[in-house]
Amino acid sequence: MAAYYVLGILLVAWGLGLAIYGLTRPDFPPTGSAGRALVGVTVLLVVGTLTTLLLTTEKEHPKEEAAAKAAEAKAETKPAAGPTGQPSPAQGAPAAGGKTVNVSEKEFSIALAGGDKLSAGKYTFAVQNTGKVEHDLAIEGGKLKETKTPLIAAGKSNTLAVDLQPGKYTFFCTVPGHEQAGMKVEVTVAGGKPKQPASTKPKPAKQKAKQKAAAAKKVAVSEKEFSIALAGGATLAAGSYDFAVKNDGKIQHDLAVEGDGLKEKKTPLLDAGTSRDLKVALKPGKYKFFCTVPGHEQAGMKVDVTVR
């Protein structure tokens, strides 16, 4: 570009010089060889300037071109952001919680990057809620008790670190009704041979008699929208109980019991028309029987029980 600018300045200066000279001299333009020389110089300047312009057109903005190329190279080398906006390791690369696997949740499905077959080991599941309502991710199976993420708002993400041994596992959303609507994946973890279940030996007659003597009392419990009723009323004698819980309503419910040193014990969620037993040992004191589904206790599904 420098040559083009120099030739352009010379051409402008030459033209101005000829114009000024011609205005101040009555014998201009000259004749003969001097006139031809002036025309030749002018032609050379014009041709040289145009030729230089054509040769340097593609480098018209070298600074801008260099800046664009530098930005492009930076974008190519920048690490991809993970679900929480932080750089995330590639699928299967070692991380603080083991191998990282991306999990996508929406209404109503769960998808694991790479499929539903894994090898035994430690994993960090990077869970992204791509749906429009809250979801979580829970995992259970083998010897692993249910472990799960907190509720994840729409568009947000969270992680779940788990050590998976060989066996069958269920990945699911614990929000009431979501698992039944399709948010469940059966995952096979390979590696090693599964342990054979221990053989069950017949129990001695004395032990059987003792267990029979300490058999729990059976109490029927009915649940519906929005109430809980215990057969026989809300006063019980101290002892072991087997509460036969029946969901007589039209939506899912469960039954939880807590009070006087007893930490919350509850049934799984019961679909409409199904039942489940809940075995609890009750000492004298005050207890609360209630449904843990959000909003159900506040709507009336709660009974205060006295144990004497």
C-alpha positions as CSV (number, residue, x, y, z in Angstrom):
1,M,0.0,0.0,0.0
2,A,2.9,2.4,0.6
3,A,3.9,2.4,-3.1
4,Y,0.3,3.2,-4.1
5,Y,0.2,6.2,-1.7
6,V,3.5,7.5,-2.9
7,L,2.6,7.3,-6.6
8,G,-0.8,8.8,-5.9
9,I,0.8,11.8,-4.2
10,L,3.2,12.2,-7.1
11,L,0.4,12.1,-9.6
12,V,-1.6,14.8,-7.7
13,A,1.5,16.9,-7.2
14,W,2.3,16.6,-11.0
15,G,-1.2,17.6,-12.0
16,L,-1.2,20.6,-9.7
17,G,2.2,21.6,-10.9
18,L,1.1,21.5,-14.5
19,A,-2.1,23.4,-13.8
20,I,-0.2,26.2,-11.9
21,Y,2.5,26.4,-14.6
22,G,-0.1,26.5,-17.4
23,L,-2.0,29.3,-15.7
24,T,1.1,31.5,-15.2
25,R,2.8,31.0,-18.6
26,P,1.2,32.3,-21.8
27,D,3.3,29.9,-23.9
28,F,1.9,26.8,-22.3
29,P,1.4,24.1,-23.4
30,P,4.7,23.9,-25.1
31,T,5.1,22.5,-28.5
32,G,7.4,19.8,-30.0
33,S,9.5,17.5,-27.9
34,A,8.8,19.3,-24.5
35,G,5.0,18.8,-24.9
36,R,5.5,15.1,-25.7
37,A,7.7,14.6,-22.7
38,L,5.1,16.1,-20.4
39,V,2.4,13.9,-21.8
40,G,4.7,10.8,-21.5
41,V,5.5,11.5,-17.8
42,T,1.8,12.0,-17.1
43,V,0.9,8.8,-18.8
44,L,3.6,6.9,-16.9
45,L,2.4,8.3,-13.5
46,V,-1.2,7.4,-14.2
47,V,-0.4,3.8,-15.4
48,G,2.0,3.2,-12.5
49,T,-0.6,4.4,-10.0
50,L,-3.4,2.2,-11.4
51,T,-1.1,-0.8,-11.6
52,T,0.0,-0.4,-8.0
53,L,-3.6,0.0,-6.9
54,L,-4.7,-3.3,-8.6
55,L,-1.8,-5.2,-7.2
56,T,-2.4,-4.1,-3.6
57,T,-6.2,-4.2,-3.5
58,E,-6.4,-7.5,-1.6
59,K,-4.2,-5.9,1.2
60,E,-6.4,-2.9,1.6
61,H,-6.8,-3.3,5.3
62,P,-3.9,-5.3,6.7
63,K,-4.4,-4.3,10.3
64,E,-8.1,-5.3,10.3
65,E,-7.3,-8.6,8.5
66,A,-4.6,-9.5,11.0
67,A,-7.0,-8.7,13.9
68,A,-9.7,-10.9,12.4
69,K,-7.3,-13.8,11.9
70,A,-6.1,-13.5,15.5
71,A,-9.7,-13.5,16.9
72,E,-10.5,-16.6,14.8
73,A,-7.5,-18.5,16.1
74,K,-8.4,-17.6,19.7
75,A,-12.0,-18.8,19.2
76,E,-10.7,-22.2,17.8
77,T,-8.4,-22.8,20.8
78,K,-10.8,-21.7,23.5
79,P,-12.1,-24.7,25.6
80,A,-15.8,-25.5,25.2
81,A,-18.0,-24.5,28.1
82,G,-19.7,-27.1,30.3
83,P,-23.4,-27.1,31.4
84,T,-22.7,-24.6,34.2
85,G,-20.7,-22.2,31.9
86,Q,-17.3,-23.5,33.1
87,P,-14.9,-25.4,30.8
88,S,-15.8,-29.1,31.1
89,P,-13.6,-32.1,30.4
90,A,-14.3,-34.2,27.3
91,Q,-16.6,-37.2,27.5
92,G,-14.9,-39.9,29.4
93,A,-11.9,-37.8,30.5
94,P,-10.8,-38.1,34.1
95,A,-12.3,-35.5,36.4
96,A,-12.4,-34.9,40.2
97,G,-15.4,-37.3,40.5
98,G,-14.2,-39.7,37.8
99,K,-15.3,-39.9,34.2
100,T,-17.7,-37.1,33.1
101,V,-21.0,-38.0,31.3
102,N,-23.4,-35.4,30.1
103,V,-27.1,-36.0,30.9
104,S,-30.0,-34.1,29.3
105,E,-33.4,-34.0,30.9
106,K,-36.7,-32.6,29.6
107,E,-40.4,-33.3,29.6
108,F,-40.4,-36.4,29.8
109,S,-37.2,-38.1,29.0
110,I,-33.6,-38.7,30.2
111,A,-30.7,-39.1,27.8
112,L,-27.1,-40.1,28.7
113,A,-24.4,-39.1,26.2
114,G,-23.0,-42.3,24.9
115,G,-26.0,-44.5,25.7
116,D,-27.2,-46.7,28.6
117,K,-24.1,-48.9,28.9
118,L,-21.2,-47.9,31.2
119,S,-18.1,-49.5,32.6
120,A,-17.6,-49.8,36.4
121,G,-15.9,-46.9,38.0
122,K,-16.4,-43.3,39.4
123,Y,-18.5,-40.9,37.4
124,T,-19.5,-37.3,37.5
125,F,-22.9,-36.9,35.7
126,A,-23.2,-33.3,34.4
127,V,-27.0,-32.9,34.4
128,Q,-28.6,-30.2,32.2
129,N,-32.4,-29.4,32.5
130,T,-33.4,-28.5,28.9
131,G,-37.1,-28.7,29.8
132,K,-39.6,-26.0,31.0
133,V,-40.2,-27.3,34.6
134,E,-38.1,-28.5,37.5
135,H,-36.4,-31.9,37.4
136,D,-33.7,-33.8,39.3
137,L,-31.6,-36.9,38.6
138,A,-31.6,-39.9,41.0
139,I,-29.7,-43.1,40.7
140,E,-30.2,-46.4,42.5
141,G,-29.4,-50.0,41.9
142,G,-27.0,-52.7,43.1
143,K,-25.8,-51.8,46.5
144,L,-26.2,-48.1,45.8
145,K,-28.9,-46.4,47.8
146,E,-30.8,-43.7,46.1
147,T,-28.5,-40.7,45.5
148,K,-29.7,-37.6,43.6
149,T,-29.2,-34.0,42.6
150,P,-31.2,-31.1,44.1
151,L,-34.2,-29.9,42.0
152,I,-32.8,-28.2,38.9
153,A,-34.7,-25.2,37.5
154,A,-35.4,-25.0,33.7
155,G,-32.3,-24.1,31.8
156,K,-30.0,-24.8,34.8
157,S,-27.5,-27.6,35.5
158,N,-25.9,-29.6,38.4
159,T,-23.6,-32.5,38.9
160,L,-23.9,-35.8,40.6
161,A,-20.8,-37.9,41.5
162,V,-21.3,-41.6,41.9
163,D,-19.1,-44.7,42.2
164,L,-20.9,-47.4,40.0
165,Q,-20.1,-51.1,40.6
166,P,-21.1,-53.7,38.0
167,G,-24.9,-54.3,37.9
168,K,-28.2,-52.8,36.8
169,Y,-29.1,-49.2,37.8
170,T,-32.1,-46.9,37.3
171,F,-31.6,-43.3,36.4
172,F,-34.9,-41.4,37.1
173,C,-36.5,-38.1,38.1
174,T,-38.1,-38.1,41.6
175,V,-40.6,-35.3,41.0
176,P,-44.0,-37.0,41.5
177,G,-45.4,-38.4,38.3
178,H,-42.3,-37.7,36.1
179,E,-40.8,-41.2,36.3
180,Q,-44.2,-42.7,35.3
181,A,-44.3,-40.2,32.4
182,G,-41.1,-41.6,30.9
183,M,-38.2,-39.9,32.8
184,K,-36.5,-43.2,33.6
185,V,-33.5,-45.0,32.0
186,E,-32.2,-48.5,32.8
187,V,-28.4,-48.5,32.8
188,T,-26.1,-51.5,32.7
189,V,-22.7,-51.2,34.3
190,A,-20.2,-53.9,33.1
191,G,-17.0,-55.1,34.7
192,G,-16.4,-58.2,36.8
193,K,-18.9,-60.9,37.8
194,P,-21.8,-60.0,40.0
195,K,-21.7,-61.6,43.4
196,Q,-24.0,-64.6,44.0
197,P,-26.6,-63.9,46.7
198,A,-25.9,-65.5,50.0
199,S,-27.8,-68.7,50.6
200,T,-30.6,-68.4,53.1
201,K,-30.5,-71.1,55.8
202,P,-33.7,-72.1,57.6
203,K,-34.0,-70.2,60.9
204,P,-34.1,-72.1,64.1
205,A,-37.5,-72.9,65.5
206,K,-36.9,-70.7,68.6
207,Q,-36.1,-67.7,66.4
208,K,-39.2,-68.3,64.3
209,A,-41.3,-68.5,67.5
210,K,-39.8,-65.3,68.9
211,Q,-40.4,-63.5,65.6
212,K,-44.0,-64.7,65.5
213,A,-44.5,-63.5,69.1
214,A,-43.2,-60.1,68.2
215,A,-45.3,-59.9,65.0
216,A,-46.4,-56.3,64.1
217,K,-50.0,-55.2,64.6
218,K,-51.7,-54.7,61.3
219,V,-53.5,-51.3,60.8
220,A,-55.3,-50.3,57.6
221,V,-54.7,-46.7,56.5
222,S,-56.7,-45.0,53.7
223,E,-55.4,-41.9,51.8
224,K,-57.3,-39.7,49.3
225,E,-57.5,-36.1,48.2
226,F,-56.9,-34.7,50.8
227,S,-57.2,-36.8,54.0
228,I,-55.6,-39.7,55.9
229,A,-57.7,-42.1,58.0
230,L,-56.3,-44.8,60.4
231,A,-58.7,-47.8,61.1
232,G,-59.4,-47.6,64.8
233,G,-58.7,-43.9,65.2
234,A,-55.7,-41.8,66.1
235,T,-54.8,-43.4,69.5
236,L,-52.5,-46.5,69.5
237,A,-50.7,-48.7,72.0
238,A,-46.9,-48.8,72.0
239,G,-45.5,-51.6,69.9
240,S,-44.6,-52.7,66.4
241,Y,-47.0,-51.9,63.6
242,D,-47.5,-52.8,60.0
243,F,-49.5,-50.0,58.4
244,A,-51.3,-51.3,55.3
245,V,-51.5,-48.1,53.3
246,K,-54.1,-47.9,50.4
247,N,-54.3,-44.9,48.0
248,D,-58.0,-44.5,47.4
249,G,-57.5,-41.2,45.6
250,K,-57.0,-40.3,42.0
251,I,-53.3,-39.0,42.1
252,Q,-50.1,-40.2,43.7
253,H,-49.6,-40.1,47.5
254,D,-47.3,-41.6,50.1
255,L,-47.4,-42.1,53.9
256,A,-44.7,-40.8,56.2
257,V,-44.4,-41.2,60.0
258,E,-42.2,-39.1,62.4
259,G,-42.1,-38.0,66.0
260,D,-40.6,-38.6,69.5
261,G,-37.2,-39.5,68.3
262,L,-38.4,-41.4,65.2
263,K,-36.8,-40.0,62.1
264,E,-39.1,-39.8,59.1
265,K,-40.0,-43.2,57.7
266,K,-42.2,-43.4,54.6
267,T,-43.6,-45.6,51.8
268,P,-42.7,-45.0,48.2
269,L,-45.1,-43.0,46.1
270,L,-48.3,-45.0,45.5
271,D,-50.2,-44.7,42.3
272,A,-54.0,-44.4,42.5
273,G,-55.6,-47.6,43.6
274,T,-52.4,-49.3,44.8
275,S,-51.2,-50.1,48.3
276,R,-48.0,-50.7,50.3
277,D,-47.0,-51.7,53.9
278,L,-45.0,-49.5,56.2
279,K,-43.5,-51.2,59.3
280,V,-42.8,-48.9,62.2
281,A,-42.0,-49.5,65.9
282,L,-43.8,-46.8,68.0
283,K,-42.9,-45.8,71.6
284,P,-45.2,-43.8,73.8
285,G,-45.4,-40.2,72.6
286,K,-46.8,-38.0,69.9
287,Y,-46.4,-38.8,66.2
288,K,-47.4,-37.2,62.9
289,F,-48.7,-39.2,59.9
290,F,-48.6,-37.2,56.7
291,C,-48.1,-37.2,52.9
292,T,-44.8,-35.8,51.7
293,V,-45.9,-34.8,48.2
294,P,-45.5,-31.0,48.0
295,G,-48.7,-29.2,49.1
296,H,-50.6,-32.3,50.2
297,E,-49.9,-32.0,54.0
298,Q,-51.0,-28.4,53.9
299,A,-54.2,-29.4,52.0
300,G,-55.2,-31.7,54.9
301,M,-53.3,-35.0,54.5
302,K,-52.0,-35.0,58.1
303,V,-53.0,-36.9,61.3
304,D,-51.6,-36.4,64.8
305,V,-51.4,-39.8,66.5
306,T,-51.0,-40.4,70.3
307,V,-49.2,-43.6,71.3
308,R,-49.7,-44.8,74.9
